[in-house]
């Protein structure tokens, strides 16, 4: 008789303990108390995760490289065009005919005079056909390609930010499910202790005992499923941001 009394007291205490834990967990998950015990208080912020995802994204790095290549192509096109325009200087020494104009009173004469001298010259040359001088379509096309790639980068960044938000809340949802289901498992375990005692005292049938046992097993299976879901969600988020996520510990 004493054994059953002690067992009943232990079971009653366990039931009270489980109910208190479940109430606390419910408040933590649904009301997000200021105690800092929810998973959102332990993860980096969404903005931090988005910044890391953008900084470590192979796709965005590829786009940046593509922009650099296209900018180099623009510079190359400009250099090719400018190479066809130049300045030429030189000097020539020899006999040159000079035009001499002499004026007497009421009469002017124009004559030529040959002298030995050195002449310097400076000139600009252009080797392109006139159509090439006017046509800069290749340069304009390259600039348009750069703008196109930049818009593509902005779109990729936006999609990456959206992906981080979705994966972040997948982690939060899975972790909260773990807490709820873990407490449900503890609750069923306590019920099974009571059911075992009642079954041994012929107070419940085999069918009722089996039903409670199945409920416990199902809750354990469900808990393992959400644990896997949490691990998958966390690893996918880590894959997106390109580094491991360190979950902060609760402060006492």
VEXDRENBA-467350 format. One record per residue: residue in one letter; x, y negated, z negated of N, C-alpha, C, O, CB in turn. Coordinates in pm, whole numbers, plus 32768, in hexadecimal, padded with zeros to 4 digits. Glycine has a CB too. Layout:
BEGIN
AXYZXYZXYZXYZXYZ/...
***
This chain:
BEGIN
X80538078800080008000800080567F83800080397F2180457FA280007F87/X80C37F877FB1811F7F167FAD815F7F01803581757E8F805E818A7F2C7F42/X817F7F70807B81BF7F6780FE81677F1A815F81957EC081A681DE7FF38135/X80E57F40816180897EFE81BD80747E6C819680627E1781ED80037F4781C1/X80777E4F811780667DC480E980DB7D6F811980C87D00814C805A7DBE804F/X81557DA5810681CD7D5C813181CF7D4A81C981F27CE081FC824B7DA58103/X81A87DB6820F81A67DAE82A281417D4682D1815A7CFA832E81847E3782DE/X80CB7D45828C80667CE382B280947C55829C80787BFC82EB7FE87CFC8264/X80DE7C41822D81127BBB821081767B90827B81737B1F82AA81547BB78185/X81D17BEE82A282367BD0830881F57BAE838C821C7B4E83CF82967C458319/X81907BFE83B1814B7BE6843081037B60842E81047B18849180E87C56844F/X80C57B3F83BE807F7AC083B380DF7A4B83C080C179E8840280357AB7832E/X81537A59838081B879EF838B81EA79E1841A81FF7971844B822D7A0C832D/X81FF7A54845F822C7A5084EA81C57A0E854581E879C385A0824A7ADC851C/X81457A29852A80DB79EC857A80D87954856780C7790985C780537A288556/X80EA792984EB80EF789984D08167785B8516815D77F0855180F5787E8439/X81DC78A1850F8258786F854E8249786085E4827477FD861E82CD78CC852F/X820B78C6862581F878C286B5819A785286DD81B2780D874081C3794886E7/X812F783F869080D077D586B1810F774A86A480F376F186F4805577DE8656/X81667739863E81AA76B8862E8208769E86A2820A762F86D781F776B585AA/X8256770486CA82B376F5873B826976D587BB8292767E880883067774874D/X81FC771D87D281B17706884E8179767888528177763988BC813F776D885B/X814A764787DF811575BE87DB8182755987F8816C74F8884180D675A28753/X81F8756F87BF8268751487D8828E7517886B82A774AD88A782E075398781/X8295758C88A682BA7598893382537553898D8277750F89ED82C8762C895A/X81D67563896C816B752389BA817B748C89B8816E744A8A1F80E1754A8982/X81977457894381AB73C589388226739889878223733089C881BA739B88A5/X829173E88980830B73C389C782F573C08A5C832673658AA1837C742489A6/X82AC74218A8F829C742C8B1F823673CB8B56824E738B8BBD827674B88B44/X81C773BE8B15815A736E8B4C816372DB8B25813772858B7280D673A58B20/X819972BD8AB381A072338A86822B71F88A93823E717F8A868172722989F7/X828E724E8AAD831872208AC3834471C38A508360714D8A65832471D68B4C/X834A71FB89DB836771AD896483F1716C896E8442719289C28360720488E7/X8409710B8917848670BF891984F8710988D3856470D188C28472703988D8/X84E0718388AA854971CE886585B871FD88BF861D7231888F850F72428821/X85A871EC894186117214899F862072A989AF868E72D989CA869371DC8974/X85B372F4899E85BC738589A6858573BE8A28858974378A3D857373C28932/X855373698A7E852473998AFF859973A28B6085FD735C8B4F84B5733C8B37/X858E73F78BC485FB740D8C24861E738B8C6E869173798C9885D4747A8C88/X85BD73318C7E85D972B38CC3863C725C8C75867F72078CAF855872678CDA/X864372738BF086A372288B9E872F72658BA5878F722A8B74867372238B0E/X873972D98BE187B973218BE387FA73218C6D8871733C8C7B87A573AF8BB5/X87AA73038CD287DF73008D5B880E72748D7F87E072128D45877473308DBF/X886A72698DE0888B71E48E15880F71A78E5487B371EE8E7B88FF71EC8E7E/X880C71238E5E879870E08E9A878E71008F2F87EF712B8F6E87A170488E84/X871870EA8F65870271018FF5875F70A89047879770D590AB866E70E7901B/X8770702C901D87C76FCF9067885770029069889B6FF890D087C16F429028/X888770388FF9890F706E8FF5891E70E69051898170F49098893570968F65/X88B9713C905088BD71B390A588B8718C913988FC71C9918B884972119083/X88677129915A885E70FB91E588E270C09214890D70D8928587EE709491F4/X8923707391BD89A4703891E28A0D70A391FB8A5D7098925889D46FD89173/X8A0D710B91A88A6D717991BB8A4E71C6923C8AA971EE92858A6A71D99142/X89CE71D9925689A7722292CF89D571D8934D8A06721693AB890E723692D3/X89C57154934E89EF710493C18A87710493CE8ABC710D943D89BC707493B4/X8ACC70F9935C8B5F70F393608B9C7177938E8C06717793CD8B9570CF92D7/X8B5B71E7936E8B94726B938C8B5572B094058B79732194258B8772C49314/X8AF8726D94488AB072AD94B68B0A72C495308B40726395668A37725894DE/X8B1C733F955C8B6A735995D78B28731A96528B6E72ED96AD8B7A73F195EC/X8AA4731896558A5D72DE96C78A7C724996D58A987219974289C672F396BA/X8A77720196658A92717196698B25715696888B4670F596CC8A6C712F95E3/X8B7D71AB96588C0B719B96788C2271B0970E8C73716B974C8C6171FD9625/X8BDB721097478BE5722897D68BB471AF98258BF1718898898B9572A597FD/X8B45717497F78B0F70FD983A8B72708A98318B86704198938A8870D597FD/X8BB0707797BC8C13700C97AC8C88701F980D8CB96FBF98488C477007971A/X8CB2709C981C8D1F70B8987A8CF4709B990A8D427067995A8D4C714B986D/X8C7870BC99288C4370A299AE8C40700B99CA8C5F6FE09A398BB670DE99BE/X8C1B6FBC99668C1A6F2A99768CA76EF6998F8CBB6E9F99E48BDD6EE698F9/X8D086F2B99468D936F0199598DC26F2099E78E056ECE9A268DEF6F4698F3/X8D9F6F969A188DC76FBD9AA08D896F5E9B068DCD6F339B638D9D704D9ABD/X8D0A6F3F9AF68CC66EE99B578CFD6E5A9B518D086E189BB88C2F6EE89B3D/X8D206E2A9ADA8D5F6DA79ACF8DE76DA59B148E0C6D419B528D6E6D7F9A3C/X8E2F6E139B0A8EAF6E1D9B4F8E9B6E1C9BE78EEA6DE29C318EFA6E9C9B24/X8E306E5D9C148E126E5D9CA38DF46DCF9CD58E1C6DAB9D448D9B6EB99CC1/X8DAF6D819C838D936CF69CAA8E146CA89CB78E276C5E9D188D366CB29C43/X8E6D6CB89C568EEE6C729C5C8F3E6C9D9CD78F806C4B9D178F406C8D9BDC/X8F376D1E9CF68F806D519D6B8F4A6D159DEC8F976CEE9E448F766DE99D71/X8EC56D0E9DF68E886CD29E6D8EB16C409E7C8ECC6C129EEC8DEF6CDE9E66/X8EB66BF89E0E8EDE6B6B9E138F716B5D9E3E8F946B039E898EC86B299D8B/X8FC56BB79E0C90536BB19E2F90686BCD9EC490B96B8C9F0690A36C149DDA/X901E6C309EF8902A6C519F8690036BD99FDB90456BBBA03F8FD16CCB9FAA/X8F996B959FB38F6C6B20A0018FD16AAF9FF68FEE6A6DA05A8EE26AF19FD0/X90076A979F7F90646A279F6B90EB6A409FAD913269E19FCF90776A0D9ED8/X910F6ABE9FC0918F6ADBA00191916AADA09391FC6A9AA0CD91AD6B709FFA/X911D6A9BA0CC91176A71A157912569D9A167913069A7A1D790956A9EA194/X91256992A0F991356900A0FB91B968DFA0B791D66912A04B90BC68B8A0B3/X920A688AA0F7928A686AA0BD92BF67E4A0E9928467A0A13D92EC68D4A0DD/X933167C1A0B093766744A0D193FE6768A10B944767BAA0D2938466E7A054/X9421672BA17994A06747A1BC94F366C6A1C394C1665DA1EA94896781A24A/X957166D1A19D95CD665FA1A3964B6688A1F0966966FFA1FE95F3662CA114/X96926624A222970C6643A26C975665C5A295972A6555A27996EC6695A2E8/X97C765D8A2D798186567A3069856658CA38D987C65FFA3A398886542A29E/X9861652CA3E4989E6540A468990464D1A48298ED645BA46798306543A4D9/X997564FAA4B799DF649AA4D899F9649EA5709A016509A5AB9A6264B9A487/X9A076424A5AE9A236421A63E9A096398A6799A016333A63299CF6489A686/X99FC6398A6FE99E2631CA745994B630DA75699086369A7859A2B6318A7CF/X9919629BA73198896283A73B987261FFA78298BB619EA76D98456283A6AE/X980D61FAA7D597E5617FA81A97886131A7C097256166A78E97A0619EA8A1/X97A860B3A7AB9756605CA75897195FEFA7AE97595FBBA80997A96020A6E6/X96A15FCFA791965C5F66A7D996845EDFA79E967A5EC9A72595C15F7AA7D3/X96B15E85A7F496DE5E01A7C796885D99A80C967B5D99A88697755DE9A7E7/X964F5D42A7BF95FC5CD5A7F496435C52A7D7965E5C30A764956B5CD7A7B6/X96605C0BA83D96A35B89A82D96495B1CA86396065B2FA8C8972D5B86A875/X96475AADA82095F05A3FA849964559C0A85E968E5993A80695815A26A7DD/X9638598BA8D196705907A8EC95FE58A4A8EE958958C9A8DE96BF5905A974/X961F5828A90195B757C1A901955A57D7A977958057CBA9EC95F55732A906/X94E357F7A954947F5809A9BD948A588CAA069442589FAA699488579BAA1F/X94DF58EAA9DC94EF5967AA28951B59D5A9C9957059BEA97295565955AA9E/X94E45A4CA9D8950A5ABFA98795345B32A9DC94F35B52AA3F949A5AE8A92E/X95A25B74A9B695D55BE8AA0195D35C65A9A795EC5C5DA92F96655BCDAA36/X95B65CD7A9E495B75D58A99F96225DAFA9E0961C5DC9AA58952A5D9FA9A4/X96835DDAA99196F05E2DA9C297075EA2A96296D35EA4A8F397725DD9A9D3/X97535F01A98D977C5F72A93A98105F6AA922985F5F3BA97497575FF8A97B/X98355F9DA8A998C25F9BA88598E56022A84998A46050A7EB98E15F27A822/X994C6061A87E997760E5A84C99DF60D2A7DF9A45608EA7F299AF613EA8BE/X99C36111A76A9A216107A6FA9A346192A6BB99DF61EAA6C899EF60A1A690/X9AA261A1A67A9AC1621EA6319A94620CA5A09ABF61AFA55B9B5C6241A638/X9A3D6265A5749A066256A4EC99D162DBA4B899C2633DA501999661ECA4EA/X99B462DAA4369975634EA3F198E66329A3CF98CA62C1A39499C56377A36F/X988B6384A3F797FE636BA3DA97C663D8A37C97E1644FA38D97AC6367A45F/X977963ACA31997386407A2B996A26409A2D4966663A6A2FD975563DBA225/X9669647DA2BB95D96486A2D4959564D8A26695D4652EA22795BE64C4A360/X951564BEA25094C16503A1ED943A651BA22D93FC64C1A26694B364AFA167/X940C659AA222938D65BAA26193406626A218937A6673A1CB93A365E4A2EF/X92C0662DA23092676694A1F7923C66EFA268921566C2A2D391EB6655A1AF/X92436772A24C921B67D0A2B591AB6829A283919C683DA20B92936826A2E3/X915C685EA2DE90EC68B6A2C190EC6925A32890E2690DA3A090656868A2C3/X90F969A1A2F691056A13A35190816A5BA36A90796AB6A3BD916A6A75A31A/X90186A32A3218F986A77A32F8F486A3FA3A48F5569CAA3C78F476A6BA2AF/X8EF66A94A3DF8E956A5FA43F8E346A03A3F68E246A0EA37D8E486AD1A487/X8DF469A9A43F8D98694CA4028D266993A3B88CF96963A3508D5F68EEA46B/X8CF86A04A3ED8C8B6A4EA3AE8CB36A82A3258C606A89A2CB8C5F6AC2A407/X8D336AA6A3148D616AD9A2948D6A6A6BA22D8D576A82A1B68DE86B1CA2A3/X8D8869F1A25B8D906981A1FF8D066963A1C38CFA6947A14C8DC76904A245/X8CA1696BA2168C19694BA1E98BDD69BFA19A8B9369A7A13B8BC06929A260/X8BFA6A3BA1C08BBA6AB1A1858C046ADFA1078C776B09A10F8BB56B24A1EC/X8BC16AD7A0948BF66B0BA0158B976B749FDB8B8C6B819F618C0C6A979FAE/X8B556BBCA0308AEF6C1BA0038B296C8A9FAB8AE66CB89F4F8AA96C58A07A/X8BA46CB59FC68BE06D209F778BF66CF59EE78BE16D429E898C646D4D9FB5/X8C206C779ED58C346C439E4E8BAD6C339E078BA06C579D928C7E6BBB9E52/X8B4A6BFF9E4C8AC66BED9E118A866C739DEC8A436C7F9D858A6A6BA19E71/X8A9C6CD79E418A676D5C9E258AA76D969DA78A636DD59D568A7E6DBA9E9D/X8B286D839D988B6F6DB59D228B3D6D709CA48B2F6DB19C3C8C076DA09D31/X8B226CED9CAB8AEC6CA59C388A616CD89C138A406CE49B9D8AE76C0E9C55/X8A116CF59C76898B6D2B9C5D89926DB39C1989416DD29BC3893C6D359CDF/X89F46E039C408A066E879C028A2A6E799B6F89FC6EC79B1C8A726ED69C4C/X8A7D6E169B508AA36DFF9AC38A286DDA9A718A146E0E9A038B0E6D8F9AB9/X89D56D819AA6895B6D5A9A5F88FD6DD19A4C88BE6DDF99E389136CEA9AAB/X88F56E249AB0889F6E9B9AA988CF6EF89A3A887D6F2B99ED889E6EE59B30/X89506F0D9A3189886F6699CB89736F2A994089596F7398E08A1E6F7F99E4/X897F6EA6993389696E6698B288D96E76988288C16E8D980C898C6DD298BB/X887A6E6A98DD87EF6E8398B887D96F159890878C6F33983587916E5D992E/X881F6F6F98D488166FFC98B1884D701498258819706897DB886270529918/X88B76FCC980188EF6FD8977B888B6FA99712887B6FEA96AA89716F889771/X88496F3A972C87E56F0796CE87746F6C96BB87446F81964C87AC6E8096FF/X874A6FA8972886E0700D9721870E708696D186C270BB968086B5703897AE/X878970B296E687BF7125969D87CA7107960887AE715D95B58848714D96D6/X87F3708D95E687FC706695598772706795188763709494A6883C6FDA954C/X870E7036956086857036952B865470C59513861A70E294AB86276FEC958B/X866B711D9573864171A89564868A71EC94F18650723D94A8865971F695E7/X870A71CB94E0875872059474872571D693EC871C7225938E87ED71E19484/X8703715793E186CB71229365864671669342862C718492CD86B7708B9371/X85F4717C93A7857471C09390858A7250936385427282930D851E71BD9410/X85ED7293939D860B731D9378863A732592E786137381929F8675735793D6/X868C72C792BD86BD72C59233864872B591D2864472F8916A87237252921E/X85E9725E91F38575724A919B852572CB918D84FF72F0911E851B71D991D2/X850B730E91FC84BE738B91F8850773F691A884C9743A915684A373BE9287/X8587740591BF85D4746D917985E4744C90E585E774A69092865D747E91B9/X85EF73CD90C485FA73A39038857E73CF8FEB8589740A8F7F860D7309902E/X850973B29022848D73D58FDB8470746C8FE08425749E8F8D841773899016/X84AA74B2903E84A17544903C84EE757C8FC584C175DB8F8584D9758190BF/X856175408FA785AF75688F31856175498EB2855A759C8E57863975208F2F/X852774D18EAB84DB74A88E35846375068E1E844B75338DAE84AA74178E43/X841A75218E8883A475778E7D83CA76048E4F8388763D8DF98359757E8F02/X8435763A8E89845E76C28E65848C76C88DD4846D77278D8D84CF76F18EC2/X84D576638DA7850676648D1D849376588CB98492769C8C52856975F18D07/X843276048CD883BE75F78C7F836D76788C7C8336769D8C15836575818CAC/X836676BD8CED8320773D8CF2836777A48C9B832677F78C5B8317776F8D83/X83EB779F8C99843777FB8C43841077E88BB183FA784A8B6984D077E68C55/X840877698B8583E7774E8AF9835C77818AD7834777BF8A6F83F176B98ADB/X82FC77678B2F827377928B16826A782A8B13822C78628AB98215775A8B81/X82A6786A8B73829B78FC8B7C82ED79418B0F82C779AD8AE282C8792B8C05/X835B79058AE583AA793F8A78835A793F89F7835D79A089AC842E78F28A65/X831378D489DD82BF78CF89668249792D8971821B7964890D828E7841894E/X8218794089EB81AB79A189FE81DC7A2E89E081937A7E89A4817479998A8F/X82567A4D8A0A828F7AD189ED82997AE7895682777B528924831B7AE08A2F/X82C97A82890E82D67A8E887C824E7AA1883C823F7AEE87DC831B7A118841/X81EB7A5C887181637A6A883C81307AF8884F80F67B3287F481057A05887F/X81457B3088C781187BB988E281647C1F888D812C7C85886581287BDA8977/X81E17C058873822F7C60882081FA7C66879181F27CD0875482C37C368820/X81D57BF3875D819B7BF086D781157C3986D780F67C82867981897B5E86A7/X80C67C23874180467C6A874A805A7D018750800A7D4E871B7FF87C3A87C3/X80C67D2A879380E17DB9879C81087DF4871480E87E6786F781517DD38803/X814C7DA586C1816B7DD4863A80EA7DEE85EC80DB7E5385A881C37D6D85EF/X808E7D8F85F9800D7DA085B67FBF7E1485F27F807E6185AA7FBA7D1E85BE/X7FC37E2086787F7A7E8C86BB7FB37F1486957F697F7586867F7F7E798753/X80377F19868780757F99866180477FC585D78027803985C1810F7F8E8663/X80437F65857B80157F8584F47F827FB084F67F5C801084B380287F0D8497/X7F2E7F6685447EA07F8A854C7E8D8011858F7E34805D856A7E537F1F8598/X7EE0803085F27ED480B086377EF9812485D97EB8818C85D97F2F80B286B5/X7F62810F858A7F8A8178852B7F21818C84BF7F1881F884858010815584EC/X7ED3812484A37E68812F84407DE18150847F7D788149843E7E5D80AE83F0/X7DE6817585037D6C819C854C7D04812B85507C8B814585527D2E8218850B/X7D3380AD85537CD8803C85597CC0800B85E87C617FC286017D0E7FCB8506/X7D19803386467D04801586D47D19809587237D5A80F286F67D647FA48705/X7CDF8096879B7CE9810E87EF7D6C810E883E7DB480AB88437C708116884F/X7D888181887A7DFE818D88D07DF3812D89467E5680F089707E0F821E8901/X7D7B8121897C7D6780C989F07D87803889CD7DC77FF18A1C7CD580D48A23/X7D5B800A89567D777F80892D7E0B7F6C89157E447F0489397D277F5C88AF/X7E497FCF88D87EDB7FC688BF7F287FC189447F877F7389537F0B80408868/X7EFE801589A47F4080168A277F2B7F928A6F7F847F618AB47F0A808B8A7C/X7EB47F598A607E967ED98AA17EF37E6B8A6D7F2A7E1E8ABC7E037EB28A8B/X7F037E6489EA7F5B7DFF89AF7FED7E1689D880397DB889EF7F4E7E018916/X80127E9689DF809B7EB58A0780B37E8C8A99811D7E578ABA80B87F4D89F5/X80507EA48AEF805C7E798B7C80677DE18B8780B27DAD8BD97FE27EAB8BCE/X801C7D9A8B3480227D088B3580AD7CD88B0D80E07C768B457FB97CCE8AD7/X80EA7D1B8AAD81727CF88A8581D47D108AF682297CBB8B12819B7D488A0A/X81C87D838B3782247DA38BA482137D428C1982757D178C57820D7E348BD4/X81967D1F8C36817E7CC08CA281B87C368C8281ED7BF28CDA80E77CB48CBD/X81AC7C0F8C0481E47B8C8BDE827C7B8D8BE582B97B288C0A81B87B668B50/X82BA7BFD8BC3834C7C088BCE83777C018C6083D77BBD8C83837E7C8D8B8E/X832D7C498CB7834B7C458D47833C7BB98D7F838E7B8B8DCE82F07CA68D93/X82D07B768D5582B87AED8D8383277A908D55834F7A368D9E82307ABB8D52/X83587AA58CDC83C67A538CA884447A688CFA848A7A078D1A83E17A748C15/X84637AE48D1C84DA7AFF8D6E84CE7AC18DF985317A948E3384F17B978D79/X84547AC08E2E843F7A848EB2845E79ED8EB084A179BA8F0A83AE7A9C8EE2/X842F79A88E49844679178E4684D978F88E24850B788E8E4983E978D48DDF/X851C79548DDE85AC79418DC685F979448E4A865178F28E6285E279AE8D66/X85D479A48E9E861379AC8F2385EF79328F75864378FA8FBB85E77A2E8F6D/X857079088F6C854478908FB6859678168F8C85BC77C48FE084AD78768F9D/X85B0780A8F0A85FF77998ED8868E779E8F0E86C377388F39860177998E3F/X86CC78148F0B875578228F3B875E78018FD087BB77BD8FFC878978B08F22/X86FC7832901D86FC781690AD86EB778090C6873177469118868B786590F3/X868C7742907F867376B3909286EE7661906D8710760190B285FA7685903E/X87307686900187A8763D8FD58819764D9039885F75ED905987D5766C8F4A/X882E76C7906C889976DF90CC887F7699915088DD7667919088AB777490E3/X88017693917B87E0764B91F687FD75B691E6883175769242874C7660921B/X87DD757F917287F974F19159889074D9915688C07474918B87B974C490D3/X88DB75349118896D7528911589A7753091A28A0674EA91C389AA759590BC/X896D758791F4899B7593927E8983751192CB89D474E8931E8954760992C4/X891474D192AF88F2745592F5894D73E292CE8978739493238861743092DA/X896D73D7924B89C07368921F8A557386922D8AA8732C922289A17345918E/X8A77740592468B02742892608B59743B91E78BD4743A91F28B3E73C292B4/X8B1D744B91718B6D746590F98B1674A2908C8A9B74A190948BAE73E390C6/X8B5774D790268B1075188FB98ACC74B18F608B0374458F478B71756F8F66/X8A5574D28F308A0B747B8ED68A2474A78E478A0A751A8E248974747B8EF6/X8A56744E8DF78A6E746A8D6989F774398D1989DD73C18D108AF274268D38/X89AE74988CDF893674758C918963744C8C0589A974958BC088D274EE8C8A/X893873D58BDE896073A18B5C892373F38AEB88B6742B8AF98937730E8B4F/X896A73F98A7C8936743D8A0688E173DE89B588F5736489B789A9747589B0/X88827417896D882E73C489178880738E88A388D473D4886A87B4741488E2/X88667312888288A972D6880E885272E9879387D772DA879788C6723F8827/X8895730B8727884A732186AA881E729B866E87DE7298860588A073708644/
***
